[in-house]
Amino acid sequence: MKPLVFAFVAAAAFAQAAIAAPGLVEPDLRMPANPEGKSGAPRVALTLDACSGATDMRILGTLIENRIPATIFVTARWLKRNGLVVEVMKAHPDLFEIEDHGAMHVPPIDVKISVYGIAAAGSEAAVAAEVDGGAVAIKSHGLPAPKWFRGATAKYTHSSMSQIRAMGYRIAGYSVNGDGGSLLGAGMAEKRIRAAKDGDVIIAHINQPTHSAGAGVARGILGLKAKGYSFVRLNDIPDEMAVGATN
């Protein structure tokens, strides 16, 4: 086997082993059924991760132009590079809820492991630093203290989830992966989002303006709006949300 091919296969195997490690979980999150029942419009919660890098204005512009609310999970790294966009979001407090995605986009896992090639925090202290660092950065931009946390890769151990909850946060899982980490094509991203059902929590990314997935995310959002869906932010819905954990 050629060295380059061997290295690729080995890396893929290591990443897969890390994902399948015992105790590693990915929380599921869904809203309760529409309280108005079948007579009410179906609703979804749109959550968008801003991990690092820039801002996909195709998505942000769609949200502002169509008055569609969303919960944006930001890292301290992203905030540092996107101050002007933050001011735009602050100008629309009725649309955007800014929540904690961590300081450096480090998986908040309290054991030494790698997920998707990203080294996890590796200890309770490092998990706390990741969570607190994101919150401090958010508040330093004049934004309200975050109430929700979603870690890099959206994977945790049961113990790190308990730790984060003890720090006062609700953990934001999801039920629809809209863009496959922003790696899907535009057509597939649009299809996934348009297929969302009443009560789903959608995850996608708003920090990859050069990826084709963003165009599909924007079209998918408009597709749901055209079907009569309403959009809510995580803080707009009650506490009795169904939260599970899947490997």
Secondary structure, 3 states (H helix, E strand, C coil): CCHHHHHHHHHHHHHHHHHCCCCEEEEEEECCCCCCHHHCCCEEEEEEEECCCCCCHHHHHHHHHCCCCEEEEECHHHHHHCHHHHHHHHCCCCCEEEEECCCCCCCCCCCCCEECCEECCCCHHHHHHHHHHHHHHHHHCCCCCCCEECCHHHCEEHHHHHHHHHCCCEECCECEECCCCCCCCHHHHHHHHHCCCCCEEEEEECCCCCCCHHHHHHHHHHHHHHCCCEEECHHHCCCCCEEEEEC
